[in-house]
Amino acid sequence: MAEKAAPPDRRPVVTPTRVVAGLCLVAPFIAMLWVSSYARIEPTLIGIPFFYWYQMAWVLISTVLTIVAYKLVQREQRARKGGAV
């Protein structure tokens, strides 16, 4: 069967902006899956072992990275549509 080609304005495009957005979304997963990097007690932060406060810090970092990725993709989509809001 012959596959239909997507219209030029609807086909997925890999752009540097989307790559950066993807890296922003993947970074927290890599940081949390690499357990040996934070599986220790020292240094403590106000008596909280590193293992716990490192993970809690990534909650905040993940939020910021998700917002950055969203804004990058949103800005790119606006630019592709010709600046329409």
C-alpha positions as CSV (number, residue, x, y, z in Angstrom):
1,M,0.0,0.0,0.0
2,A,1.2,3.5,-0.8
3,E,1.4,5.7,2.2
4,K,0.0,9.2,2.0
5,A,2.6,12.0,2.6
6,A,1.7,14.4,5.3
7,P,1.0,18.0,4.2
8,P,4.1,20.2,4.5
9,D,2.7,22.3,7.4
10,R,1.6,19.2,9.4
11,R,4.6,16.9,9.3
12,P,6.7,16.5,12.5
13,V,9.9,18.5,12.3
14,V,12.9,17.9,14.6
15,T,14.3,21.4,15.4
16,P,16.9,22.5,17.9
17,T,14.2,24.0,20.0
18,R,12.4,20.7,20.3
19,V,15.6,18.8,21.0
20,V,16.3,21.3,23.9
21,A,12.7,20.8,25.1
22,G,13.2,17.0,25.0
23,L,16.4,17.2,27.0
24,C,14.6,19.3,29.6
25,L,12.0,16.6,30.0
26,V,14.5,13.7,30.0
27,A,17.0,15.2,32.5
28,P,14.9,14.5,35.6
29,F,14.4,10.8,34.6
30,I,18.1,10.3,34.1
31,A,18.9,12.0,37.4
32,M,16.4,9.8,39.3
33,L,17.3,6.6,37.6
34,W,21.0,7.0,38.3
35,V,20.6,6.0,41.9
36,S,24.3,5.4,42.7
37,S,24.9,9.1,42.2
38,Y,22.7,10.0,45.2
39,A,22.6,6.9,47.4
40,R,24.5,8.3,50.3
41,I,23.8,10.1,53.6
42,E,26.4,12.9,53.5
43,P,26.2,15.8,53.0
44,T,23.2,16.5,55.1
45,L,21.1,19.7,54.8
46,I,19.6,20.9,58.1
47,G,19.8,17.3,59.3
48,I,18.2,15.7,56.2
49,P,20.3,13.0,54.5
50,F,21.4,13.7,51.0
51,F,19.4,10.9,49.6
52,Y,16.1,12.6,50.6
53,W,16.9,16.3,49.9
54,Y,18.4,15.5,46.5
55,Q,15.2,13.9,45.4
56,M,13.1,16.7,46.8
57,A,15.3,19.2,44.9
58,W,14.6,17.4,41.7
59,V,10.8,18.0,42.2
60,L,11.5,21.7,42.0
61,I,14.0,21.4,39.2
62,S,11.6,19.2,37.2
63,T,8.9,21.8,37.5
64,V,11.2,24.5,36.2
65,L,12.4,22.3,33.3
66,T,8.9,21.3,32.4
67,I,7.9,25.0,32.2
68,V,10.9,25.8,30.1
69,A,10.1,23.0,27.7
70,Y,6.5,24.1,27.4
71,K,7.4,27.7,26.7
72,L,10.0,26.7,24.1
73,V,7.5,24.5,22.2
74,Q,4.8,27.1,22.6
75,R,7.0,29.9,21.2
76,E,8.1,27.6,18.3
77,Q,4.5,26.8,17.4
78,R,3.6,30.5,17.4
79,A,6.5,31.2,15.1
80,R,5.4,28.4,12.7
81,K,1.9,29.8,12.5
82,G,3.2,33.2,11.6
83,G,3.1,34.9,15.0
84,A,-0.6,34.4,15.6
85,V,-1.6,34.2,19.3
